[in-house]
Amino acid sequence: MDLKFARTEIDQKPKKVELAKIEASVEKQESVIFYFDRENSHKDLLELQDYFEAKGKSFYMSEVKYGLSDNEYTYQVHIIN
């Protein structure tokens, strides 16, 4: 499963990240927050949630709106060991 991190600049394309790198970050820290781009499917993020909850981690996801347009949002994911 490849996900895309949130853009840092409007004209840039989002950077891809593999599940293994996300998991490595979670194992290093007690609590970690990721911001994912709106181009990710909600289904993929729910699969990510199922993956980490199966490992006994707490997973919280929300949409963060940063503008007035409907497509100006990112997904915030908070994973706690």
Backbone as JSON, one array per atom type, in Angstrom:
{
  "sequence": "MDLKFARTEIDQKPKKVELAKIEASVEKQESVIFYFDRENSHKDLLELQDYFEAKGKSFYMSEVKYGLSDNEYTYQVHIIN",
  "N": [[0.85, -1.17, 0.0], [0.76, 2.06, -1.0], [0.89, 5.32, 0.12], [0.2, 8.87, 0.04], [1.92, 11.62, 1.23], [0.86, 14.77, 2.63], [0.82, 17.72, 0.62], [3.37, 20.19, 0.59], [3.65, 22.48, -0.78], [1.57, 24.31, -2.99], [1.81, 23.93, -5.77], [3.27, 21.61, -6.0], [3.64, 18.02, -6.41], [2.21, 15.45, -4.4], [4.26, 13.56, -2.1], [5.12, 10.13, -2.24], [4.79, 7.42, 0.08], [5.79, 4.4, 1.61], [4.2, 1.69, 3.33], [5.94, 0.36, 5.06], [7.8, 2.32, 5.83], [6.18, 4.07, 7.26], [5.42, 2.41, 9.34], [7.92, 1.97, 10.55], [8.46, 4.52, 11.58], [6.43, 4.72, 13.47], [7.16, 2.71, 15.26], [9.51, 3.76, 16.32], [8.75, 5.96, 17.82], [6.61, 6.96, 20.53], [4.22, 8.21, 20.01], [2.84, 9.41, 17.01], [2.18, 11.73, 14.39], [0.77, 11.98, 11.23], [0.3, 13.63, 8.1], [-1.76, 13.25, 5.42], [-2.29, 13.43, 1.88], [-5.12, 14.69, 0.03], [-5.51, 13.19, -2.23], [-5.3, 10.55, -1.59], [-7.19, 7.58, -1.28], [-10.13, 7.21, 0.68], [-10.67, 4.66, 1.41], [-8.13, 3.4, 1.36], [-6.95, 4.65, 3.55], [-8.57, 3.7, 5.58], [-7.87, 1.03, 5.47], [-5.25, 1.28, 6.35], [-5.78, 2.04, 8.96], [-7.05, -0.31, 9.94], [-4.87, -2.04, 9.75], [-2.98, -1.02, 11.66], [-4.52, -1.06, 14.01], [-4.91, -3.78, 14.28], [-2.43, -4.49, 15.14], [-2.49, -3.62, 17.7], [-2.35, -0.9, 18.18], [-3.44, 2.49, 18.83], [-5.52, 4.43, 16.79], [-6.28, 7.39, 15.21], [-8.17, 9.36, 13.04], [-8.78, 12.22, 11.06], [-10.33, 14.79, 9.04], [-8.72, 17.68, 7.95], [-9.5, 20.86, 7.28], [-8.27, 23.49, 5.29], [-9.01, 25.63, 3.84], [-11.64, 27.41, 2.06], [-12.78, 26.05, -0.03], [-14.22, 22.94, -1.18], [-12.34, 20.99, -1.81], [-10.06, 21.52, -0.39], [-8.41, 20.18, 1.8], [-6.77, 17.98, 4.14], [-5.79, 14.75, 5.37], [-5.5, 13.97, 8.72], [-3.62, 11.84, 10.64], [-3.24, 10.13, 13.59], [-1.23, 8.08, 15.39], [-0.84, 5.94, 18.09], [1.26, 4.18, 20.29]],
  "CA": [[0.0, 0.0, 0.0], [1.48, 3.33, -1.07], [0.08, 6.5, 0.44], [0.84, 10.13, -0.32], [1.94, 12.65, 2.27], [0.26, 16.04, 2.24], [1.69, 18.64, -0.1], [3.88, 21.33, 1.35], [3.49, 23.61, -1.68], [0.38, 24.12, -3.82], [2.15, 23.47, -7.12], [4.03, 20.36, -5.95], [2.9, 16.78, -6.33], [2.45, 14.82, -3.08], [5.31, 12.54, -2.05], [4.64, 8.8, -1.87], [5.45, 6.75, 1.2], [5.41, 3.0, 1.74], [3.72, 1.28, 4.64], [7.09, -0.01, 5.89], [8.39, 3.54, 6.41], [5.23, 4.56, 8.27], [5.53, 1.5, 10.48], [9.2, 2.23, 11.21], [8.31, 5.76, 12.35], [5.55, 4.43, 14.61], [7.91, 1.9, 16.22], [10.55, 4.58, 16.94], [8.17, 6.97, 18.71], [5.43, 6.55, 21.29], [3.06, 8.81, 19.36], [3.27, 10.07, 15.79], [1.1, 12.31, 13.59], [1.05, 12.1, 9.8], [-0.68, 14.35, 7.29], [-1.84, 12.63, 4.12], [-2.91, 14.25, 0.86], [-6.51, 14.38, -0.32], [-5.51, 12.25, -3.33], [-5.42, 9.19, -1.05], [-8.59, 7.16, -1.15], [-10.56, 6.99, 2.05], [-10.56, 3.21, 1.6], [-6.74, 3.09, 1.72], [-6.7, 5.1, 4.92], [-9.27, 2.76, 6.47], [-7.02, -0.17, 5.5], [-4.14, 1.64, 7.23], [-6.34, 1.98, 10.31], [-7.21, -1.73, 10.29], [-3.52, -2.61, 9.9], [-2.38, -0.64, 12.94], [-5.36, -1.52, 15.11], [-4.64, -5.21, 14.43], [-1.17, -4.58, 15.87], [-2.72, -3.13, 19.06], [-2.09, 0.54, 18.26], [-4.6, 3.37, 18.75], [-5.49, 5.13, 15.5], [-7.28, 8.45, 15.1], [-8.08, 10.01, 11.74], [-9.74, 13.29, 10.84], [-10.06, 15.67, 7.9], [-8.35, 19.03, 8.36], [-9.78, 21.81, 6.2], [-7.39, 24.65, 5.36], [-9.54, 26.65, 2.94], [-13.09, 27.42, 1.94], [-13.19, 25.13, -1.09], [-14.45, 21.57, -0.72], [-11.17, 20.13, -2.02], [-8.92, 22.04, 0.37], [-8.32, 19.46, 3.06], [-5.82, 16.89, 4.25], [-6.15, 13.8, 6.41], [-4.57, 13.91, 9.84], [-3.63, 10.51, 11.25], [-2.47, 10.08, 14.84], [-1.05, 6.68, 15.79], [-0.25, 5.87, 19.43], [1.62, 2.82, 20.72]],
  "C": [[0.9, 1.23, 0.0], [0.5, 4.46, -0.78], [0.86, 7.74, 0.06], [0.75, 11.1, 0.85], [1.32, 13.94, 1.74], [1.3, 16.92, 1.56], [2.17, 19.75, 0.84], [3.81, 22.61, 0.53], [2.33, 23.31, -2.62], [0.71, 23.52, -5.18], [2.97, 22.18, -7.15], [3.09, 19.16, -5.99], [3.17, 16.17, -4.95], [3.5, 13.72, -3.18], [4.72, 11.21, -1.58], [5.45, 8.24, -0.72], [4.91, 5.33, 1.26], [5.0, 2.7, 3.17], [4.88, 0.95, 5.58], [7.72, 1.21, 6.55], [7.49, 4.14, 7.48], [5.36, 3.71, 9.53], [6.83, 1.72, 11.25], [9.13, 3.49, 12.07], [7.47, 5.53, 13.6], [6.3, 3.65, 15.67], [8.97, 2.73, 16.96], [9.98, 5.52, 18.0], [6.93, 6.41, 19.39], [4.14, 7.02, 20.61], [3.54, 9.57, 18.13], [2.04, 10.57, 15.02], [1.59, 12.44, 12.16], [-0.06, 12.92, 9.15], [-0.62, 13.76, 5.89], [-2.65, 13.5, 3.16], [-4.34, 13.79, 0.55], [-6.61, 13.41, -1.48], [-5.57, 10.79, -2.86], [-6.9, 8.83, -0.98], [-8.9, 6.92, 0.32], [-10.44, 5.5, 2.4], [-9.15, 2.81, 2.0], [-6.42, 3.51, 3.15], [-7.41, 4.22, 5.94], [-8.5, 1.44, 6.56], [-5.8, 0.07, 6.4], [-4.59, 1.56, 8.69], [-6.48, 0.53, 10.77], [-5.86, -2.39, 10.56], [-2.93, -2.29, 11.28], [-3.22, -1.05, 14.14], [-5.17, -3.02, 15.34], [-3.34, -5.45, 15.19], [-1.29, -4.01, 17.29], [-2.45, -1.65, 19.25], [-3.43, 1.31, 18.25], [-4.44, 4.24, 17.51], [-6.62, 6.13, 15.46], [-7.09, 9.17, 13.78], [-9.16, 11.09, 11.65], [-9.35, 14.08, 9.59], [-9.76, 17.05, 8.46], [-8.56, 19.94, 7.16], [-8.88, 23.03, 6.38], [-7.84, 25.76, 4.43], [-11.05, 26.55, 2.86], [-13.61, 26.45, 0.9], [-13.35, 23.71, -0.54], [-13.23, 20.67, -0.87], [-9.92, 20.65, -1.32], [-8.9, 21.41, 1.76], [-7.19, 18.43, 2.99], [-6.37, 15.92, 5.31], [-5.07, 13.83, 7.47], [-4.73, 12.54, 10.49], [-2.7, 10.53, 12.45], [-2.43, 8.62, 15.29], [-0.3, 6.66, 17.11], [0.04, 4.43, 19.77], [0.9, 2.43, 21.98]]
}
